[in-house]
């Protein structure tokens, strides 16, 4: 835990706000995604279900195909345990929603469904969009399906199985990807392999999102390598997630660490 705290402190003191960035695209991102405080219609219903999961002691058998849970290696886990350890935070999920909403993503892939909360946010930004979400554990996938049915999210397609075998098929089915959320394996080699496969279906306006980029030394190394890829024109580090952009309008490769302005109010220029 102390390592994560130390990493966050280092991130915080080196991060910019919108008042210290000069890129119009990044300024727009901060203003309309990172700092957008509107409470969209879908938030309440999804968070109500999250609360239900956090109180649900039903146990299921869990199959881990990736790096496993951060907190538990038990095969039998309650939905409450899974929800506490595996679900993305409300803040994180709202950023996913706003990314889809602001950039109008219509072909979305999620690697790592878990109990379905993040997929619900991704799809609720525009229920006309097509979303394929991938989950390694059949029992967890069944619980996610229940959530989607409750929320009446009919265009979410769950694919169950090993990502190494099913990722290519999912990408082929989409044809191309506007947004991909990588949250299925927190190891370097598989993450880089997934990135290479996904790049064959990326276009100039695609957005790649990587979860837990400070989760371990290995994930930090992975994020650094992804940032340096020559095809990446812009990377944004929000600490709990990393974003990659490929737009040719960025003539020079850029990297930003960003926080909302209210995390650093003295950076507004009023204090010299």
C-alpha positions as CSV (number, residue, x, y, z in Angstrom):
1,X,0.0,0.0,0.0
2,X,2.8,2.5,0.9
3,X,4.3,2.0,-2.6
4,X,1.0,3.2,-4.2
5,X,0.9,6.1,-1.8
6,X,4.4,7.1,-2.7
7,X,3.7,6.8,-6.4
8,X,0.6,9.0,-6.1
9,X,2.5,11.7,-4.2
10,X,5.1,11.7,-6.9
11,X,2.4,11.8,-9.6
12,X,0.5,14.6,-7.8
13,X,3.5,17.0,-7.5
14,X,4.4,16.5,-11.2
15,X,0.9,16.7,-12.6
16,X,-0.5,19.7,-14.6
17,X,-3.9,21.3,-14.6
18,X,-5.7,22.9,-17.5
19,X,-4.1,26.2,-16.6
20,X,-0.6,24.9,-17.3
21,X,-1.2,23.0,-20.6
22,X,-0.9,24.7,-24.0
23,X,-2.4,22.0,-26.2
24,X,-6.0,23.0,-27.3
25,X,-6.9,19.3,-27.5
26,X,-5.7,18.5,-24.0
27,X,-7.3,21.7,-22.6
28,X,-10.6,20.5,-24.2
29,X,-10.1,17.0,-22.7
30,X,-9.5,18.4,-19.2
31,X,-12.5,20.8,-19.4
32,X,-15.0,18.5,-21.0
33,X,-14.0,15.1,-19.6
34,X,-11.8,15.3,-16.5
35,X,-13.5,18.3,-15.0
36,X,-17.1,17.8,-16.2
37,X,-19.1,17.6,-13.0
38,X,-22.5,17.1,-14.5
39,X,-24.5,14.2,-13.1
40,X,-25.7,12.3,-16.1
41,X,-28.9,10.4,-16.1
42,X,-27.3,6.9,-16.0
43,X,-25.1,7.5,-13.0
44,X,-27.7,7.0,-10.3
45,X,-29.2,3.7,-11.6
46,X,-25.7,2.1,-12.1
47,X,-24.4,3.2,-8.7
48,X,-27.6,1.9,-7.1
49,X,-26.7,-1.6,-8.4
50,X,-23.1,-1.2,-7.2
51,X,-24.4,-0.6,-3.7
52,X,-26.5,-3.8,-4.1
53,X,-23.4,-5.8,-5.1
54,X,-21.4,-4.4,-2.2
55,X,-24.0,-5.9,0.2
56,X,-24.5,-9.2,-1.7
57,X,-22.9,-12.2,0.1
58,X,-23.7,-14.7,-2.6
59,X,-20.7,-16.8,-3.4
60,X,-19.5,-17.9,-6.8
61,X,-16.5,-19.9,-8.0
62,X,-14.0,-17.6,-9.7
63,X,-11.6,-18.4,-12.6
64,X,-8.7,-16.0,-12.8
65,X,-7.0,-16.0,-16.2
66,X,-5.0,-12.8,-15.8
67,X,-2.8,-11.6,-12.9
68,X,-5.6,-12.4,-10.5
69,X,-7.3,-10.3,-7.8
70,X,-5.3,-7.7,-6.0
71,X,-6.7,-8.8,-2.6
72,X,-7.8,-12.4,-2.7
73,X,-6.7,-15.7,-4.3
74,X,-9.7,-17.6,-3.1
75,X,-11.6,-19.6,-5.7
76,X,-14.9,-19.1,-3.9
77,X,-15.6,-15.4,-3.5
78,X,-18.7,-13.4,-2.6
79,X,-20.1,-10.8,-5.0
80,X,-19.4,-8.3,-2.2
81,X,-15.7,-9.3,-2.2
82,X,-15.5,-9.1,-6.0
83,X,-17.2,-5.7,-6.0
84,X,-14.9,-4.3,-3.3
85,X,-11.7,-5.4,-5.0
86,X,-12.4,-5.5,-8.8
87,X,-14.9,-2.8,-9.7
88,X,-13.6,0.5,-11.1
89,X,-14.4,3.4,-8.8
90,X,-17.3,5.8,-9.5
91,X,-14.9,8.5,-10.5
92,X,-13.1,6.2,-12.9
93,X,-16.3,5.0,-14.4
94,X,-17.6,8.5,-14.9
95,X,-14.5,9.3,-16.9
96,X,-15.1,6.3,-19.1
97,X,-18.7,7.5,-19.6
98,X,-17.5,11.0,-20.5
99,X,-14.9,9.8,-22.9
100,X,-17.5,7.9,-24.8
101,X,-19.9,10.8,-24.6
102,X,-17.5,13.6,-25.6
103,X,-15.7,11.7,-28.4
104,X,-18.9,9.9,-29.6
105,X,-17.5,6.4,-29.5
106,X,-19.7,4.0,-31.4
107,X,-17.5,0.8,-31.5
108,X,-16.2,0.0,-28.1
109,X,-14.3,-3.0,-26.7
110,X,-13.7,-3.7,-23.0
111,X,-11.3,-6.4,-21.9
112,X,-12.3,-7.3,-18.4
113,X,-16.1,-7.2,-17.7
114,X,-16.0,-8.1,-14.0
115,X,-19.5,-7.6,-12.6
116,X,-20.5,-5.2,-15.5
117,X,-20.4,-1.8,-13.8
118,X,-17.8,-0.2,-16.1
119,X,-19.4,-1.7,-19.2
120,X,-22.7,-0.2,-18.1
121,X,-21.1,3.2,-17.9
122,X,-19.3,2.8,-21.3
123,X,-22.6,1.8,-23.0
124,X,-24.9,4.2,-21.2
125,X,-23.1,7.2,-22.8
126,X,-24.9,6.2,-26.1
127,X,-27.0,3.1,-26.0
128,X,-27.0,3.1,-29.8
129,X,-23.2,2.3,-29.7
130,X,-22.0,-1.3,-30.1
131,X,-20.0,-2.7,-27.1
132,X,-18.3,-6.0,-26.8
133,X,-17.0,-6.8,-23.3
134,X,-14.8,-9.7,-22.6
135,X,-14.7,-11.8,-19.4
136,X,-12.5,-14.8,-18.5
137,X,-14.8,-16.2,-15.8
138,X,-18.1,-17.6,-16.9
139,X,-19.7,-17.2,-13.4
140,X,-18.8,-13.5,-13.2
141,X,-20.1,-13.0,-16.8
142,X,-23.4,-14.4,-15.7
143,X,-23.7,-11.9,-12.9
144,X,-22.8,-9.1,-15.4
145,X,-25.6,-10.2,-17.7
146,X,-28.1,-9.8,-14.9
147,X,-26.9,-6.2,-14.4
148,X,-27.3,-5.4,-18.1
149,X,-30.8,-6.9,-18.2
150,X,-31.8,-4.9,-15.1
151,X,-30.5,-1.7,-16.7
152,X,-32.1,-2.6,-20.1
153,X,-28.7,-2.3,-21.9
154,X,-29.6,-4.6,-24.8
155,X,-26.6,-3.9,-27.2
156,X,-23.9,-5.1,-24.9
157,X,-22.3,-8.4,-26.1
158,X,-20.4,-10.5,-23.5
159,X,-17.7,-12.9,-24.8
160,X,-16.4,-15.4,-22.3
161,X,-13.0,-17.0,-22.4
162,X,-9.3,-16.6,-22.6
163,X,-8.5,-13.1,-24.2
164,X,-5.5,-14.5,-26.1
165,X,-7.9,-16.7,-28.0
166,X,-11.0,-14.4,-28.3
167,X,-9.5,-10.9,-28.7
168,X,-8.9,-11.2,-32.4
169,X,-12.4,-12.5,-33.1
170,X,-13.9,-9.6,-31.1
171,X,-11.9,-7.0,-32.9
172,X,-12.8,-8.5,-36.3
173,X,-16.4,-8.4,-35.3
174,X,-16.2,-4.7,-34.5
175,X,-14.3,-4.0,-37.7
176,X,-12.5,-1.1,-36.1
177,X,-12.4,0.3,-32.6
178,X,-13.2,3.9,-31.5
179,X,-12.4,3.1,-27.9
180,X,-10.8,0.1,-26.1
181,X,-10.6,-0.3,-22.4
182,X,-7.8,-2.7,-21.4
183,X,-8.6,-4.1,-17.9
184,X,-8.1,-7.8,-18.3
185,X,-4.5,-8.6,-17.4
186,X,-2.0,-6.7,-15.3
187,X,1.1,-8.3,-16.7
188,X,3.6,-6.8,-19.2
189,X,3.8,-9.4,-22.0
190,X,0.1,-10.0,-22.4
191,X,-0.8,-6.3,-22.2
192,X,1.7,-5.4,-24.9
193,X,0.5,-8.4,-27.0
194,X,-3.1,-7.1,-26.7
195,X,-2.0,-3.6,-27.7
196,X,-0.4,-4.9,-30.9
197,X,-3.5,-6.9,-31.9
198,X,-5.7,-3.9,-31.1
199,X,-3.5,-1.5,-33.2
200,X,-4.5,-3.4,-36.4
201,X,-8.1,-2.2,-35.8
202,X,-7.3,1.3,-34.5
203,X,-7.8,4.5,-36.5
204,X,-6.6,8.0,-36.1
205,X,-9.4,9.0,-33.6
206,X,-9.2,5.8,-31.5
207,X,-8.7,6.0,-27.8
208,X,-6.9,3.3,-25.8
209,X,-7.5,3.2,-22.0
210,X,-5.2,1.2,-19.6
211,X,-6.3,0.5,-16.1
212,X,-4.0,0.4,-13.0
213,X,-0.9,1.8,-14.7
214,X,0.7,2.2,-11.2
215,X,-0.5,-1.2,-9.9
216,X,3.0,-2.7,-9.9
217,X,6.5,-2.1,-11.2
218,X,5.7,-4.3,-14.1
219,X,2.6,-2.2,-15.1
220,X,4.6,1.0,-14.7
221,X,7.2,-0.4,-17.1
222,X,4.4,-1.4,-19.5
223,X,2.9,2.1,-19.5
224,X,6.3,3.6,-20.2
225,X,6.8,1.3,-23.1
226,X,3.4,2.0,-24.5
227,X,4.0,5.8,-24.2
228,X,7.1,5.5,-26.3
229,X,5.5,3.5,-29.2
230,X,6.1,5.6,-32.3
231,X,2.4,5.2,-33.3
232,X,1.3,7.0,-30.1
233,X,1.1,10.7,-30.6
234,X,-0.3,11.7,-27.2
235,X,-0.5,10.0,-23.8
236,X,-2.4,11.2,-20.7
237,X,-1.7,9.9,-17.3
238,X,-4.5,10.3,-14.7
239,X,-2.8,8.0,-12.2
240,X,-5.6,5.4,-12.0
241,X,-5.7,5.2,-15.8
242,X,-3.6,5.9,-18.8
243,X,-4.9,7.1,-22.2
244,X,-3.3,6.8,-25.6
245,X,-4.2,8.9,-28.7
246,X,-3.0,8.5,-32.3
247,X,-4.1,11.7,-34.0
248,X,-1.8,12.9,-36.8
249,X,-2.7,16.5,-35.9
250,X,-0.1,16.1,-33.0
251,X,3.1,16.9,-34.9
252,X,5.2,16.2,-31.9
253,X,4.7,13.3,-29.4
254,X,3.4,14.7,-26.1
255,X,2.8,13.3,-22.6
256,X,0.8,14.8,-19.8
257,X,0.1,14.0,-16.2
258,X,-3.2,15.7,-15.4
259,X,-5.4,16.5,-12.4
260,X,-8.5,18.7,-12.1
261,X,-7.7,22.3,-11.3
262,X,-9.3,22.1,-7.9
263,X,-6.7,19.6,-6.8
264,X,-4.1,22.4,-7.3
265,X,-6.0,25.7,-7.0
266,X,-2.8,27.7,-6.7
267,X,-2.0,26.7,-10.3
268,X,-4.7,28.9,-11.7
269,X,-2.3,31.8,-12.0
270,X,-3.6,33.9,-9.1
271,X,-0.6,33.0,-7.0
272,X,2.9,33.7,-8.5
